[in-house]
Every structure is written in C-alpha cells, then in structure tokens.
Amino acid sequence: MRDSKYKGLFLKTWMTNVIGLIGTIFVFTLIVYLVSVPVINAIQENVFQKSVANFVDGAQKNPLHNLTLKQRVRWQVLVFENNKLTYSTVNLSLSPQENISEKEYKRTYFNDLDSDDYLKAKYSKQGYNIYISKLKDYRFSIAKHTIILFAVASLVIGVLVSIPITFFYSRSLKKQFTKMNLLLSSLHTLNSGTKYKPSSNMQKEFVLLEENIFNLHKELQRRIDEESKLQKDRLDFIKGTNHELKTPIMSIRLVLEGILAAYPEYKDKQFHLQQCIKRLDSMTQLVNELMEASKATVEFNEGSADLVKVINDIIDIYEPSITYKNINLELITENQEIFLSIPERHTKKIISNLMSNAIKYSRDESTILIRCNESYFFIQNEMNKPEVFNNKDIVKPFYSRSDNNSEEVMPSHGLGLYVVDTLLTKYNYRYTIEQSGSLFTFKIELH
C-alpha cells in the first residue's frame, strides 16, 4: 500500500515537472520566434544598408570598375545602363550575348527574392542603376528549423534528466510527509505543556507547516479544555442553584405545614411566619444574584470607567455597613483618574462585590485598605475567622461561609467572587488572591 502511494507521488511529481518543462520550452521558443529573429533581422538590415551606403559613396568618388565590385564577393551586384546589363557578380544570362534586361531582371529576380532570407537595395548613379542583394547571415528558414530541433532536443533531454531528479525529490517528499503523518498521529497523546520540537532533515516549508499544525492543535486543545471547564462550571452552577433554592423552599413548606397542622412547636405563628419571610427575602436576593451571575457569563459590552470615581461611589453605598461594624476604611489613590477598559456597570459590580466580601468577612473595628494606581488595584481586609482557603475554590459559585456565620450583617450565597472572576476573565484582566495570616488581599493587574 505504501509503495503504491509512493509510486503515485512519483508519477504526479514527474508529470508536474514534465508539464512545467514543456511549458517552459514552449514559452522560450515563442519568445525566440517573436523577439529574437526580428531583432537579428533588423540588425542585419541596418548593417547591410550602411555597407551599401558606404559602397555607393565610394562609387560616386571613383568610376565603377570590376575591382570595386569584386571586393563584395558575398553580394549579388548588377549594374544596368540604359536598360542593359553592364556588369554582374553572378551569371544570369544563357550566353554573354544574351544579357538580361533591367526590366526582366527586376520583374523576374529582384522583386521575387525571398525577403525573409535576402537583403536588398537599389541605387542610381549617373545613369547607372545598381541592384544589390545579399543572402542573410542568419536566415529565418534556418532559424526556424534550428529552433524546432532545439525544442525537441531540449524536451527529450529534459524528460530524461527529470526522471532521476523527480525520483529522489519524491523520496524526499515521502519522508517528510511520513514525519508529518507521525506528528498528526501523535497529537492526541500530547498534553498541553508539550513544547514543539522540529523534526530533523526537513525543508523549512515543512518545518513551518509542522509547527503551525502543532500550534493549531494546542490552540484547539486549549479551547476544548476551556469549553469543558465552562460546561463543568455550568453543571456545578445548576446543581448549586438547585440546592440553594430547594433547601429554603422545603424549609418554608415544613413550617407552613406545621402551622396548618397546629403542631405545638409552631404555636408561635407570628415568629415562624417572620422566619418564612426572611427565607423568602433570602431567596429573592439569591434570584437577583443568579440573574447578575448569568448576565456576567454572557454579556460583553465595550466601554470604559473611571476606577477612582467608581470606588468612591461604592464606598458611599456601603457606608452604613462600614459604620455598623466600626471598620476603618483607608483609601489610597495615586491618580485622580484611572480608566479601565470595562463598562461602568460591570466595573461597579466588580468593586461592589469585592467591597461586600471585605466588609462581610472583616472582624469588627478592623481596617480595610484600598490602594490603586496605574498598575494595579487591591483591597485588603483582616478576616474575622482566619483560615486557609483554596484560591481556586473561593471563586466558584455558591462558595460561602454563611453556614458558619449566621449572624453576619450582609448574608450572601457565595456568588460575589464568582461574578468578579467571570467579569475580569471576560475583559482580560488578571488578578491574584493572597492570604497571609488573617490578611486577605485581592489584587487586580491594570496593565
């Protein structure tokens, strides 16, 4: 099977070379035919006319005599006087007494000379008419024959030479295609961290093609991994949503059924109904957060926002919560204006969620530090319950410490940092999360 493929490659390459060779010879022959021959003829005509002019000038200064004419041995010169031939370098008459007349010569010979093979000129001097003709040094009929022979010989030699060249070239191509096939066959076994190593003894074009295929595979694999991660995140999000909604619904149902059944433990109906209302309010907040989270995953709008202005606006919104926990808020801005390539609505959502998270998990009478400049923004708070988090886990949906802290001022459902992560990733902003003892820092790289 491989041999048949190799033969097919050889034949295709050979036929391509032969067709290219024939085309090249045809074009070359056509160029010679259309350009070279007319140019050579024009040069010969020009040289001939100059020689004739010099000859006639010499004849005007000296009488015409045999010695002058015989010097032009390659010319056919005929001199007529009063319509009679007085001298000729060729014998055109049957006998010395039967000289050809000028009209007969002109009609029978001179006018009928093949213009492709002869050069002709006529001059008159003192009653003499001189007819001069010369066989071209480079005649069209000979040139045409030579061109045809050259084309045929070139074609035969080219075909014979192309066979071994094509054979070895095809073998070289076969080896390089084989290496390419091996690379393609092994792509599915490569992991994302594998670096490209060019194959040895390959042409630059094949190395470039191999590298492009390798990089394309890595890019496709990266996108597949991203899509798989997104799919997993969607499933986790749906599962978390189901849990977050199902649990309070079941709790409210049990309370209401207990009240309707007049169970003793639900005797204080006012209290239990108030608890149901709180749970419903929590569910309403959850639905709103879910809507914001879903918008963050699908929306992408171009725009910009002044980060310093947004921070000040968000601080004003959270001022009551900051005062309630007696938190000292320290804001350090090194520039009056710092613009982000994120729409203002999304910028406010990012800063609001980070501020809410910092206030929620800060201990009372602690300090929240916010610093921003052209290079970065960070917000740092002292946690009320220091513990080590997995930085990848805390940005997942529904990750929250609410179960461990029922008295928090700002209860949530663990979607704040998830929305922040989604928006920053969507707008290509990198961030880091750092923990040092009880200090928790969220830092965004702006440039």
Protein Blocks (a to p, Z undefined) as FASTA:
>chain_A
ZZmmmmmmmmmmmmmmmmmmmmmmmmmmmmmmmmmmmmmmmmmmmmmmmmmmmmmmmmmm
pccdfklmmmmmmbccdddeehiafbdfbdfbfbfklccdfklmmmmmmmmpcfklpccd
dddeehiacddddddfbdfklmmmmmmmmmmmmmmmmmmmmmmmmmmmmmmmmmmmmmmm
mmmmmmmmpcfklccdddehiafklmmmmmmmmmmmmmmmmmmmmmmmmmmmmmmmmmmm
mmmmmmmmmmmmmmmmmmmnopaklmmmmlmmmmmmmmmmmmmmmmmmmmmmmmmmmgcc
eddddfklmmmmmmmmmmmmmmmnopacddddfbfbdcdfbdfklmmmmmmmmmmmmmmm
pcehiacdddddfkbccdddddfbdcdddfklmmpghiafklmomkbfbdcehlmmmmmm
mmmmmnopacddddehjaccddddfZZ
